[in-house]
Amino acid sequence: MKLIILALVLVSLVSCAARPSSIQPAAVSKIPYVNMSCSNLVMQMTQEFSKLESLTGEQLSARNWDIALNLLIIPGLGAVTGDKEDEIAQSKGRMIVMQDEYSTRCGDQE
């Protein structure tokens, strides 16, 4: 009986969506940003930040649903809910590349 409970708990924990803060940035090419003007970089960073905030909210919602489904209904069912992990990783990667490009080329212009 203890083994069954342990297995259910492990399945519940493994199949939950990741916390947005624990998602690592993906490697993103800086090529699209190399020739971008400083004002366009600022605009792109602002848009990407808004997108990342939205994705973070969606990921938190998916995580909450996963936890609820796993604990209250059927362990493992949370794995079928969609999460935004890949999109968040890409967005974080783009933010890093844009911030690096901005600080390298545009930091003096402030």
For each residue, the residues with C-beta under 8 A, 3 or more apart:
1: 4 5
2: 5 6
3: 6 7
4: 1 7 8
5: 1 2 8 9
6: 2 3 9 10
7: 3 4 10 11
8: 4 5 11 12 75
9: 5 6 12 13 75
10: 6 7 13 14
11: 7 8 14 15 70 75 76
12: 8 9 15 16 67 70 71 75 76 78
13: 9 10 16
14: 10 11
15: 11 12 66 70 75 76 77 78 79
16: 12 13 63 66 67 70 78
17: 59 62 63 66 78 81 83 85
18: 22 23 59 63 83 85
19: 22 23 59 60 63
20: 23 55 56 59 60 88
21:
22: 18 19
23: 18 19 20 59 85 88 89 92
24: 89 92
25: 28 89 92 93 95 96
26: 86 89 90 92 93
27: 93
28: 25 90 93 94 96 97
29: 32 97
30: 33 34 97 100 101
31: 34
32: 29 36
33: 30 36 41 44 97 98 101
34: 30 31 101
35:
36: 32 33 40 41 44 101
37: 40 41
38: 41 42 102 105 106 109
39: 42 43
40: 36 37 43 44
41: 33 36 37 38 44 45 98 101 102 106
42: 38 39 45 46 102 106
43: 39 40 46 47
44: 33 36 40 41 47 48 98
45: 41 42 48 49 95 98 99 102
46: 42 43 49 50
47: 43 44 50 51
48: 44 45 51 52 91 94 95 98
49: 45 46 52 53 95
50: 46 47 53 54
51: 47 48 54 55 91
52: 48 49 55 56 88 91 92 95
53: 49 50 56 57
54: 50 51 57 58
55: 20 51 52 58 59 84 87 88 91
56: 20 52 53 59 60 88
57: 53 54 60 61
58: 54 55 61 62 84
59: 17 18 19 20 23 55 56 62 63 83 84 85 88
60: 19 20 56 57 63 64
61: 57 58 64 65
62: 17 58 59 65 66 81 82 83 84
63: 16 17 18 19 59 60 66 67 83
64: 60 61 67 68
65: 61 62 68 69 78 81
66: 15 16 17 62 63 69 70 78 79 81 83
67: 12 16 63 64 70 71 78
68: 64 65 71 72 73 78
69: 65 66 72 73 74 77 78 81
70: 11 12 15 16 66 67 73 74 75 76 77 78
71: 12 67 68 75
72: 68 69
73: 68 69 70 77
74: 69 70 77
75: 8 9 11 12 15 70 71
76: 11 12 15 70 79
77: 15 69 70 73 74 80
78: 12 15 16 17 65 66 67 68 69 70 81
79: 15 66 76
80: 77
81: 17 62 65 66 69 78
82: 62
83: 17 18 59 62 63 66
84: 55 58 59 62 87 88
85: 17 18 23 59 88 89
86: 26 89 90
87: 55 84 90 91
88: 20 23 52 55 56 59 84 85 91 92
89: 23 24 25 26 85 86 92 93
90: 26 28 86 87 93 94
91: 48 51 52 55 87 88 94 95
92: 23 24 25 26 52 88 89 95 96
93: 25 26 27 28 89 90 96 97
94: 28 48 90 91 97 98
95: 25 45 48 49 52 91 92 98 99
96: 25 28 92 93 99 100
97: 28 29 30 33 93 94 100 101
98: 33 41 44 45 48 94 95 101 102
99: 45 95 96 102 103
100: 30 96 97 103 104
101: 30 33 34 36 41 97 98 104 105 106
102: 38 41 42 45 98 99 105 106 107
103: 99 100 106 107
104: 100 101 107
105: 38 101 102
106: 38 41 42 101 102 103 109 110
107: 102 103 104 110
108:
109: 38 106
110: 106 107
